[in-house]
Amino acid sequence: MEALGHQYQDVLEKSGIPNAQARKLAHTIAKLTEFHFVAIAESFEETSPQCARSLKFNCKMFFAD
C-alpha cells in the first residue's frame, strides 16, 4: 500500500478518521483497487497479452505492501 494507500490515509485522516482506522480503511481501499486493475488486466490477456503483463506488473509495484 505504498503511495496510493498513503494518499487515501491522508484524506481519511483529514476527514476526521483516527490514524489506526484510517490506515486500515486505506489498506482495504488499495486492495480493492488492485483487485479491479488485475481483473482489467486479465480481460486483456487474449487481445493484448503484453498490455496485460505490463498492467499486472505495475499493480504489483504500485500496490505493494
Number of C-alpha atoms within 10 A of each C-alpha: 20 13 12 16 24 16 13 19 24 16 14 18 16 12 10 9 15 12 14 11 13 22 20 12 17 22 21 14 17 21 17 12 15 20 14 12 17 20 13 14 21 17 13 16 13 9 9 12 14 13 14 21 16 12 18 19 13 15 18 13 12 16 18 14 11
